[in-house]
Amino acid sequence: MSVQSKVLITGASSGIGSVYADRFAQRGHNLILVARDTNRLDKISKDLQEKYGVQVEFIQADLSKDQDISKIEDVLKNDADIEILVNNAGIALNGNFLTQDIKDIEKLITLNMTAVVRLSHAISQPLLRKGKGAIINLGSVLGLAPELGSTIYGASKSFIQFFSQGLHLELKDHGVHVQAVLPSATKTEIWERSGIDLSQVPPLMDVNDLVDAALIGFDRKETITIPVLKDENQWNNFEKSRITLLPNFSSAEVAQRYKTN
């Protein structure tokens, strides 16, 4: 990719998004940073321009709102210099599904899922025309672990994993790479914002370590990157086991165990 290409990063005013901004600026990419906090965006933009000599734009947007998603869609469709989209913006909720307010659940679904789909859709056609580019989606290991009890947040991140894998299969032969990054518990502001007691969560990974590991996976063209997973064979075996099921889904015949009481 050209060193002058742009990277658009959502949720870029803190945590994972701000570290992605630093790392892509360090690589020579110009940036478009998207978040709600204008003051933070302004400071980060000035700091990165001064530090790395790249061009940094920012757009104030709340991606849980339809009109703000539309605003970023338009940018992705019309700015031909954007070659990488980082879908990082997201929220978590405290408590379990039955105690969570439905309005908060709807906001999570919009931000964690709908916005990701719409922005990915908006950039896909421009990238296909170029024959190059990438989409990075931030998921979570919780999407693989319903046993850990974060039902709605985990479900949204499970969606991100499937969506990314499916989109990768659609786009890979056209020069466009899709990566899903599945962090474990990471030290960001998402904990405080969701009201979760930090004493009740496992040890937190440093956000710089997370993004640096994720970018190594990105450079290796991984579709799924799990920075905390020490034995990659465990994931490879998981995927192989899943794929062995696929031929069994093509039968028109009910399995024998469901034919008798």
Phi and psi restraints in degrees (value plus and minus 20) as a CYANA .aco file:
   2 SER   PHI     -81.9   -41.9
   2 SER   PSI     122.7   162.7
   3 VAL   PHI     -86.4   -46.4
   3 VAL   PSI     -36.3     3.7
   4 GLN   PHI    -111.6   -71.6
   4 GLN   PSI     -21.0    19.0
   5 SER   PHI     -87.3   -47.3
   5 SER   PSI     136.7   176.7
   6 LYS   PHI    -121.3   -81.3
   6 LYS   PSI     129.7   169.7
   7 VAL   PHI    -138.3   -98.3
   7 VAL   PSI     105.6   145.6
   8 LEU   PHI    -121.3   -81.3
   8 LEU   PSI     105.3   145.3
   9 ILE   PHI    -142.7  -102.7
   9 ILE   PSI     104.7   144.7
  10 THR   PHI    -112.8   -72.8
  10 THR   PSI     135.4   175.4
  11 GLY   PHI      41.0    81.0
  11 GLY   PSI      21.1    61.1
  12 ALA   PHI    -112.2   -72.2
  12 ALA   PSI     -18.1    21.9
  13 SER   PHI    -106.6   -66.6
  13 SER   PSI     -27.3    12.7
  14 SER   PHI    -182.9  -142.9
  14 SER   PSI     152.5   192.5
  15 GLY   PHI      34.8    74.8
  15 GLY   PSI    -155.7  -115.7
  16 ILE   PHI     -78.4   -38.4
  16 ILE   PSI     -63.9   -23.9
  17 GLY   PHI     -81.8   -41.8
  17 GLY   PSI     -61.6   -21.6
  18 SER   PHI     -89.4   -49.4
  18 SER   PSI     -51.9   -11.9
  19 VAL   PHI     -92.3   -52.3
  19 VAL   PSI     -60.3   -20.3
  20 TYR   PHI     -77.1   -37.1
  20 TYR   PSI     -61.5   -21.5
  21 ALA   PHI     -80.2   -40.2
  21 ALA   PSI     -65.3   -25.3
  22 ASP   PHI     -81.9   -41.9
  22 ASP   PSI     -64.8   -24.8
  23 ARG   PHI     -89.8   -49.8
  23 ARG   PSI     -60.1   -20.1
  24 PHE   PHI     -91.8   -51.8
  24 PHE   PSI     -53.5   -13.5
  25 ALA   PHI     -84.3   -44.3
  25 ALA   PSI     -60.2   -20.2
  26 GLN   PHI     -80.6   -40.6
  26 GLN   PSI     -51.8   -11.8
  27 ARG   PHI    -100.5   -60.5
  27 ARG   PSI     -23.0    17.0
  28 GLY   PHI      76.8   116.8
  28 GLY   PSI     -12.1    27.9
  29 HIS   PHI    -102.9   -62.9
  29 HIS   PSI     120.9   160.9
  30 ASN   PHI     -95.4   -55.4
  30 ASN   PSI     137.5   177.5
  31 LEU   PHI    -150.9  -110.9
  31 LEU   PSI     129.1   169.1
  32 ILE   PHI    -143.5  -103.5
  32 ILE   PSI      96.4   136.4
  33 LEU   PHI    -123.4   -83.4
  33 LEU   PSI     112.7   152.7
  34 VAL   PHI    -143.4  -103.4
  34 VAL   PSI     108.8   148.8
  35 ALA   PHI    -189.7  -149.7
  35 ALA   PSI    -199.9  -159.9
  36 ARG   PHI    -107.6   -67.6
  36 ARG   PSI     -50.7   -10.7
  37 ASP   PHI    -108.8   -68.8
  37 ASP   PSI      80.1   120.1
  38 THR   PHI     -83.6   -43.6
  38 THR   PSI     -59.8   -19.8
  39 ASN   PHI     -82.6   -42.6
  39 ASN   PSI     -64.0   -24.0
  40 ARG   PHI     -85.6   -45.6
  40 ARG   PSI     -63.4   -23.4
  41 LEU   PHI     -80.1   -40.1
  41 LEU   PSI     -62.0   -22.0
  42 ASP   PHI     -82.4   -42.4
  42 ASP   PSI     -64.7   -24.7
  43 LYS   PHI     -85.8   -45.8
  43 LYS   PSI     -65.9   -25.9
  44 ILE   PHI     -81.9   -41.9
  44 ILE   PSI     -62.1   -22.1
  45 SER   PHI     -80.6   -40.6
  45 SER   PSI     -68.4   -28.4
  46 LYS   PHI     -83.2   -43.2
  46 LYS   PSI     -61.5   -21.5
  47 ASP   PHI     -82.7   -42.7
  47 ASP   PSI     -64.5   -24.5
  48 LEU   PHI     -89.2   -49.2
  48 LEU   PSI     -58.1   -18.1
  49 GLN   PHI     -83.3   -43.3
  49 GLN   PSI     -61.7   -21.7
  50 GLU   PHI     -89.9   -49.9
  50 GLU   PSI     -58.9   -18.9
  51 LYS   PHI     -94.8   -54.8
  51 LYS   PSI     -60.3   -20.3
  52 TYR   PHI    -137.1   -97.1
  52 TYR   PSI     -28.9    11.1
  53 GLY   PHI      51.2    91.2
  53 GLY   PSI       3.0    43.0
  54 VAL   PHI    -119.5   -79.5
  54 VAL   PSI     146.5   186.5
  55 GLN   PHI    -109.5   -69.5
  55 GLN   PSI     111.8   151.8
  56 VAL   PHI    -149.9  -109.9
  56 VAL   PSI      99.2   139.2
  57 GLU   PHI    -125.7   -85.7
  57 GLU   PSI     136.9   176.9
  58 PHE   PHI    -158.3  -118.3
  58 PHE   PSI     131.4   171.4
  59 ILE   PHI    -151.1  -111.1
  59 ILE   PSI     104.4   144.4
  60 GLN   PHI     -98.1   -58.1
  60 GLN   PSI     104.4   144.4
  61 ALA   PHI    -178.3  -138.3
  61 ALA   PSI     123.2   163.2
  62 ASP   PHI    -129.6   -89.6
  62 ASP   PSI      84.8   124.8
  63 LEU   PHI     -99.4   -59.4
  63 LEU   PSI      -8.4    31.6
  64 SER   PHI    -113.0   -73.0
  64 SER   PSI     -18.8    21.2
  65 LYS   PHI    -134.0   -94.0
  65 LYS   PSI     114.0   154.0
  66 ASP   PHI     -77.5   -37.5
  66 ASP   PSI     -64.5   -24.5
  67 GLN   PHI     -86.1   -46.1
  67 GLN   PSI     -51.0   -11.0
  68 ASP   PHI     -97.1   -57.1
  68 ASP   PSI     -54.4   -14.4
  69 ILE   PHI     -81.1   -41.1
  69 ILE   PSI     -64.1   -24.1
  70 SER   PHI     -79.9   -39.9
  70 SER   PSI     -58.2   -18.2
  71 LYS   PHI     -81.3   -41.3
  71 LYS   PSI     -62.3   -22.3
  72 ILE   PHI     -96.2   -56.2
  72 ILE   PSI     -53.2   -13.2
  73 GLU   PHI     -75.7   -35.7
  73 GLU   PSI     -64.8   -24.8
  74 ASP   PHI     -82.3   -42.3
  74 ASP   PSI     -59.4   -19.4
  75 VAL   PHI     -82.9   -42.9
  75 VAL   PSI     -65.5   -25.5
  76 LEU   PHI     -84.8   -44.8
  76 LEU   PSI     -56.1   -16.1
  77 LYS   PHI     -94.2   -54.2
  77 LYS   PSI     -49.8    -9.8
  78 ASN   PHI    -128.7   -88.7
  78 ASN   PSI     -34.4     5.6
  79 ASP   PHI    -116.8   -76.8
  79 ASP   PSI      82.2   122.2
  80 ALA   PHI     -90.7   -50.7
  80 ALA   PSI     -31.1     8.9
  81 ASP   PHI    -103.2   -63.2
  81 ASP   PSI     -33.6     6.4
  82 ILE   PHI     -94.4   -54.4
  82 ILE   PSI     101.5   141.5
  83 GLU   PHI    -140.9  -100.9
  83 GLU   PSI     -31.6     8.4
  84 ILE   PHI    -156.0  -116.0
  84 ILE   PSI     112.0   152.0
  85 LEU   PHI    -134.3   -94.3
  85 LEU   PSI     106.9   146.9
  86 VAL   PHI    -130.3   -90.3
  86 VAL   PSI      85.9   125.9
  87 ASN   PHI    -105.5   -65.5
  87 ASN   PSI      69.8   109.8
  88 ASN   PHI    -128.4   -88.4
  88 ASN   PSI     -48.7    -8.7
  89 ALA   PHI     -78.0   -38.0
  89 ALA   PSI     116.2   156.2
  90 GLY   PHI    -194.6  -154.6
  90 GLY   PSI     144.6   184.6
  91 ILE   PHI    -155.1  -115.1
  91 ILE   PSI     138.9   178.9
  92 ALA   PHI    -138.8   -98.8
  92 ALA   PSI     146.4   186.4
  93 LEU   PHI    -146.8  -106.8
  93 LEU   PSI     122.6   162.6
  94 ASN   PHI    -100.2   -60.2
  94 ASN   PSI     136.1   176.1
  95 GLY   PHI      63.6   103.6
  95 GLY   PSI    -195.7  -155.7
  96 ASN   PHI    -124.0   -84.0
  96 ASN   PSI     152.6   192.6
  97 PHE   PHI     -74.7   -34.7
  97 PHE   PSI     -62.3   -22.3
  98 LEU   PHI     -92.8   -52.8
  98 LEU   PSI     -40.2    -0.2
  99 THR   PHI    -118.9   -78.9
  99 THR   PSI     -29.8    10.2
 100 GLN   PHI    -101.3   -61.3
 100 GLN   PSI     123.3   163.3
 101 ASP   PHI     -91.3   -51.3
 101 ASP   PSI     117.0   157.0
 102 ILE   PHI     -84.0   -44.0
 102 ILE   PSI     -51.1   -11.1
 103 LYS   PHI     -86.0   -46.0
 103 LYS   PSI     -58.0   -18.0
 104 ASP   PHI     -87.6   -47.6
 104 ASP   PSI     -57.7   -17.7
 105 ILE   PHI     -84.0   -44.0
 105 ILE   PSI     -63.8   -23.8
 106 GLU   PHI     -82.7   -42.7
 106 GLU   PSI     -58.1   -18.1
 107 LYS   PHI     -84.6   -44.6
 107 LYS   PSI     -62.8   -22.8
 108 LEU   PHI     -80.9   -40.9
 108 LEU   PSI     -65.0   -25.0
 109 ILE   PHI     -81.2   -41.2
 109 ILE   PSI     -63.0   -23.0
 110 THR   PHI     -83.4   -43.4
 110 THR   PSI     -67.4   -27.4
 111 LEU   PHI     -93.8   -53.8
 111 LEU   PSI     -65.9   -25.9
 112 ASN   PHI     -98.9   -58.9
 112 ASN   PSI     -43.8    -3.8
 113 MET   PHI    -143.4  -103.4
 113 MET   PSI     -80.2   -40.2
 114 THR   PHI     -79.2   -39.2
 114 THR   PSI     -66.2   -26.2
 115 ALA   PHI     -82.3   -42.3
 115 ALA   PSI     -59.7   -19.7
 116 VAL   PHI     -81.9   -41.9
 116 VAL   PSI     -65.5   -25.5
 117 VAL   PHI     -83.9   -43.9
 117 VAL   PSI     -67.9   -27.9
 118 ARG   PHI     -85.2   -45.2
 118 ARG   PSI     -62.5   -22.5
 119 LEU   PHI     -89.8   -49.8
 119 LEU   PSI     -57.2   -17.2
 120 SER   PHI     -84.3   -44.3
 120 SER   PSI     -59.8   -19.8
 121 HIS   PHI     -85.2   -45.2
 121 HIS   PSI     -60.7   -20.7
 122 ALA   PHI     -83.7   -43.7
 122 ALA   PSI     -56.7   -16.7
 123 ILE   PHI    -109.5   -69.5
 123 ILE   PSI     -38.4     1.6
 124 SER   PHI     -81.5   -41.5
 124 SER   PSI     -66.2   -26.2
 125 GLN   PHI     -84.4   -44.4
 125 GLN   PSI     -65.4   -25.4
 126 PRO   PHI     -78.5   -38.5
 126 PRO   PSI     -59.5   -19.5
 127 LEU   PHI     -88.2   -48.2
 127 LEU   PSI     -58.5   -18.5
 128 LEU   PHI     -82.7   -42.7
 128 LEU   PSI     -59.7   -19.7
 129 ARG   PHI     -84.1   -44.1
 129 ARG   PSI     -55.3   -15.3
 130 LYS   PHI     -96.2   -56.2
 130 LYS   PSI     -49.3    -9.3
 131 GLY   PHI      56.5    96.5
 131 GLY   PSI       2.7    42.7
 132 LYS   PHI    -183.5  -143.5
 132 LYS   PSI     142.2   182.2
 133 GLY   PHI     112.0   152.0
 133 GLY   PSI    -198.4  -158.4
 134 ALA   PHI    -177.2  -137.2
 134 ALA   PSI     133.1   173.1
 135 ILE   PHI    -146.0  -106.0
 135 ILE   PSI     106.7   146.7
 136 ILE   PHI    -133.7   -93.7
 136 ILE   PSI     101.5   141.5
 137 ASN   PHI    -133.1   -93.1
 137 ASN   PSI     110.9   150.9
 138 LEU   PHI    -109.8   -69.8
 138 LEU   PSI      93.0   133.0
 139 GLY   PHI    -122.7   -82.7
 139 GLY   PSI    -159.4  -119.4
 140 SER   PHI    -190.1  -150.1
 140 SER   PSI     129.7   169.7
 141 VAL   PHI     -84.0   -44.0
 141 VAL   PSI     -39.7     0.3
 142 LEU   PHI     -83.5   -43.5
 142 LEU   PSI     -42.1    -2.1
 143 GLY   PHI     -88.0   -48.0
 143 GLY   PSI     -32.9     7.1
 144 LEU   PHI    -123.7   -83.7
 144 LEU   PSI     -19.7    20.3
 145 ALA   PHI    -158.6  -118.6
 145 ALA   PSI      55.6    95.6
 146 PRO   PHI     -81.3   -41.3
 146 PRO   PSI     -41.9    -1.9
 147 GLU   PHI     -83.2   -43.2
 147 GLU   PSI     -40.2    -0.2
 148 LEU   PHI    -102.4   -62.4
 148 LEU   PSI     -24.4    15.6
 149 GLY   PHI      67.0   107.0
 149 GLY   PSI     -16.3    23.7
 150 SER   PHI    -116.5   -76.5
 150 SER   PSI      53.8    93.8
 151 THR   PHI     -77.9   -37.9
 151 THR   PSI     -77.6   -37.6
 152 ILE   PHI     -96.1   -56.1
 152 ILE   PSI     -60.0   -20.0
 153 TYR   PHI     -85.2   -45.2
 153 TYR   PSI     -66.3   -26.3
 154 GLY   PHI     -80.9   -40.9
 154 GLY   PSI     -59.5   -19.5
 155 ALA   PHI     -83.6   -43.6
 155 ALA   PSI     -59.4   -19.4
 156 SER   PHI     -84.6   -44.6
 156 SER   PSI     -55.1   -15.1
 157 LYS   PHI    -100.2   -60.2
 157 LYS   PSI     -48.2    -8.2
 158 SER   PHI     -83.7   -43.7
 158 SER   PSI     -60.3   -20.3
 159 PHE   PHI     -78.4   -38.4
 159 PHE   PSI     -64.5   -24.5
 160 ILE   PHI     -80.0   -40.0
 160 ILE   PSI     -61.2   -21.2
 161 GLN   PHI     -82.8   -42.8
 161 GLN   PSI     -71.5   -31.5
 162 PHE   PHI     -82.7   -42.7
 162 PHE   PSI     -66.2   -26.2
 163 PHE   PHI     -77.8   -37.8
 163 PHE   PSI     -64.1   -24.1
 164 SER   PHI     -86.5   -46.5
 164 SER   PSI     -62.7   -22.7
 165 GLN   PHI     -84.6   -44.6
 165 GLN   PSI     -63.3   -23.3
 166 GLY   PHI     -85.9   -45.9
 166 GLY   PSI     -63.3   -23.3
 167 LEU   PHI     -85.5   -45.5
 167 LEU   PSI     -56.5   -16.5
 168 HIS   PHI     -79.3   -39.3
 168 HIS   PSI     -63.1   -23.1
 169 LEU   PHI     -83.5   -43.5
 169 LEU   PSI     -53.8   -13.8
 170 GLU   PHI     -93.8   -53.8
 170 GLU   PSI     -53.5   -13.5
 171 LEU   PHI    -124.4   -84.4
 171 LEU   PSI     -36.8     3.2
 172 LYS   PHI     -81.5   -41.5
 172 LYS   PSI     -54.4   -14.4
 173 ASP   PHI     -98.4   -58.4
 173 ASP   PSI     -21.3    18.7
 174 HIS   PHI    -130.2   -90.2
 174 HIS   PSI      -6.3    33.7
 175 GLY   PHI      65.2   105.2
 175 GLY   PSI     -11.6    28.4
 176 VAL   PHI    -130.4   -90.4
 176 VAL   PSI     107.1   147.1
 177 HIS   PHI    -123.2   -83.2
 177 HIS   PSI     118.8   158.8
 178 VAL   PHI    -141.2  -101.2
 178 VAL   PSI     109.3   149.3
 179 GLN   PHI    -145.2  -105.2
 179 GLN   PSI     115.6   155.6
 180 ALA   PHI    -127.9   -87.9
 180 ALA   PSI     106.3   146.3
 181 VAL   PHI    -121.4   -81.4
 181 VAL   PSI     105.9   145.9
 182 LEU   PHI    -132.0   -92.0
 182 LEU   PSI      68.4   108.4
 183 PRO   PHI     -89.7   -49.7
 183 PRO   PSI     135.1   175.1
 184 SER   PHI    -109.0   -69.0
 184 SER   PSI    -187.7  -147.7
 185 ALA   PHI     -79.3   -39.3
 185 ALA   PSI     103.1   143.1
 186 THR   PHI    -145.6  -105.6
 186 THR   PSI     125.4   165.4
 187 LYS   PHI     -97.2   -57.2
 187 LYS   PSI      71.2   111.2
 188 THR   PHI    -157.1  -117.1
 188 THR   PSI     157.8   197.8
 189 GLU   PHI     -96.1   -56.1
 189 GLU   PSI     -26.0    14.0
 190 ILE   PHI     -79.9   -39.9
 190 ILE   PSI     -49.3    -9.3
 191 TRP   PHI     -86.7   -46.7
 191 TRP   PSI     -69.9   -29.9
 192 GLU   PHI     -83.6   -43.6
 192 GLU   PSI     -61.3   -21.3
 193 ARG   PHI     -85.7   -45.7
 193 ARG   PSI     -51.4   -11.4
 194 SER   PHI    -109.9   -69.9
 194 SER   PSI     -23.1    16.9
 195 GLY   PHI      55.3    95.3
 195 GLY   PSI       0.3    40.3
 196 ILE   PHI    -103.7   -63.7
 196 ILE   PSI     116.4   156.4
 197 ASP   PHI     -94.7   -54.7
 197 ASP   PSI      95.4   135.4
 198 LEU   PHI     -82.5   -42.5
 198 LEU   PSI     -42.1    -2.1
 199 SER   PHI     -91.2   -51.2
 199 SER   PSI     -33.4     6.6
 200 GLN   PHI    -120.4   -80.4
 200 GLN   PSI     -14.1    25.9
 201 VAL   PHI    -133.1   -93.1
 201 VAL   PSI     138.3   178.3
 202 PRO   PHI     -88.8   -48.8
 202 PRO   PSI     154.3   194.3
 203 PRO   PHI     -74.6   -34.6
 203 PRO   PSI     120.9   160.9
 204 LEU   PHI    -117.5   -77.5
 204 LEU   PSI     113.2   153.2
 205 MET   PHI     -94.6   -54.6
 205 MET   PSI     124.3   164.3
 206 ASP   PHI     -87.3   -47.3
 206 ASP   PSI     114.9   154.9
 207 VAL   PHI     -85.1   -45.1
 207 VAL   PSI     -52.6   -12.6
 208 ASN   PHI     -85.6   -45.6
 208 ASN   PSI     -62.6   -22.6
 209 ASP   PHI     -82.2   -42.2
 209 ASP   PSI     -60.3   -20.3
 210 LEU   PHI     -80.8   -40.8
 210 LEU   PSI     -72.4   -32.4
 211 VAL   PHI     -87.1   -47.1
 211 VAL   PSI     -58.9   -18.9
 212 ASP   PHI     -81.6   -41.6
 212 ASP   PSI     -61.8   -21.8
 213 ALA   PHI     -86.3   -46.3
 213 ALA   PSI     -61.8   -21.8
 214 ALA   PHI     -81.5   -41.5
 214 ALA   PSI     -56.8   -16.8
 215 LEU   PHI     -94.0   -54.0
 215 LEU   PSI     -48.9    -8.9
 216 ILE   PHI     -83.7   -43.7
 216 ILE   PSI     -64.3   -24.3
 217 GLY   PHI     -82.1   -42.1
 217 GLY   PSI     -57.8   -17.8
 218 PHE   PHI     -82.4   -42.4
 218 PHE   PSI     -66.3   -26.3
 219 ASP   PHI     -84.7   -44.7
 219 ASP   PSI     -48.3    -8.3
 220 ARG   PHI    -105.1   -65.1
 220 ARG   PSI     -18.0    22.0
 221 LYS   PHI      43.3    83.3
 221 LYS   PSI      14.9    54.9
 222 GLU   PHI     -91.0   -51.0
 222 GLU   PSI     123.0   163.0
 223 THR   PHI    -104.0   -64.0
 223 THR   PSI     -61.0   -21.0
 224 ILE   PHI    -139.1   -99.1
 224 ILE   PSI     105.1   145.1
 225 THR   PHI    -141.3  -101.3
 225 THR   PSI     101.2   141.2
 226 ILE   PHI    -139.7   -99.7
 226 ILE   PSI      71.6   111.6
 227 PRO   PHI     -77.8   -37.8
 227 PRO   PSI     -48.8    -8.8
 228 VAL   PHI    -102.9   -62.9
 228 VAL   PSI     -34.9     5.1
 229 LEU   PHI     -98.2   -58.2
 229 LEU   PSI      93.5   133.5
 230 LYS   PHI     -99.3   -59.3
 230 LYS   PSI     -51.6   -11.6
 231 ASP   PHI    -130.1   -90.1
 231 ASP   PSI      80.0   120.0
 232 GLU   PHI     -84.4   -44.4
 232 GLU   PSI     -39.8     0.2
 233 ASN   PHI     -84.1   -44.1
 233 ASN   PSI     -47.4    -7.4
 234 GLN   PHI     -83.6   -43.6
 234 GLN   PSI     -63.4   -23.4
 235 TRP   PHI     -88.9   -48.9
 235 TRP   PSI     -63.3   -23.3
 236 ASN   PHI     -79.7   -39.7
 236 ASN   PSI     -60.4   -20.4
 237 ASN   PHI     -88.8   -48.8
 237 ASN   PSI     -56.8   -16.8
 238 PHE   PHI     -79.9   -39.9
 238 PHE   PSI     -66.1   -26.1
 239 GLU   PHI     -86.4   -46.4
 239 GLU   PSI     -60.6   -20.6
 240 LYS   PHI     -82.5   -42.5
 240 LYS   PSI     -62.1   -22.1
 241 SER   PHI     -83.4   -43.4
 241 SER   PSI     -60.3   -20.3
 242 ARG   PHI     -83.4   -43.4
 242 ARG   PSI     -63.1   -23.1
 243 ILE   PHI     -87.7   -47.7
 243 ILE   PSI     -50.2   -10.2
 244 THR   PHI     -86.0   -46.0
 244 THR   PSI     -39.3     0.7
 245 LEU   PHI     -95.9   -55.9
 245 LEU   PSI     -45.4    -5.4
 246 LEU   PHI     -76.4   -36.4
 246 LEU   PSI     -64.9   -24.9
 247 PRO   PHI     -80.2   -40.2
 247 PRO   PSI     -46.7    -6.7
 248 ASN   PHI     -94.7   -54.7
 248 ASN   PSI     -32.4     7.6
 249 PHE   PHI    -106.4   -66.4
 249 PHE   PSI     -23.3    16.7
 250 SER   PHI    -117.8   -77.8
 250 SER   PSI     -19.3    20.7
 251 SER   PHI    -100.8   -60.8
 251 SER   PSI     126.5   166.5
 252 ALA   PHI    -113.8   -73.8
 252 ALA   PSI     -20.0    20.0
 253 GLU   PHI    -121.5   -81.5
 253 GLU   PSI     116.3   156.3
 254 VAL   PHI     -87.0   -47.0
 254 VAL   PSI     120.3   160.3
 255 ALA   PHI     -80.1   -40.1
 255 ALA   PSI     126.5   166.5
 256 GLN   PHI     -77.0   -37.0
 256 GLN   PSI     -55.9   -15.9
 257 ARG   PHI     -87.1   -47.1
 257 ARG   PSI     -34.5     5.5
 258 TYR   PHI    -121.5   -81.5
 258 TYR   PSI     -11.4    28.6
 259 LYS   PHI    -116.7   -76.7
 259 LYS   PSI     -31.9     8.1
 260 THR   PHI    -148.2  -108.2
 260 THR   PSI     135.0   175.0
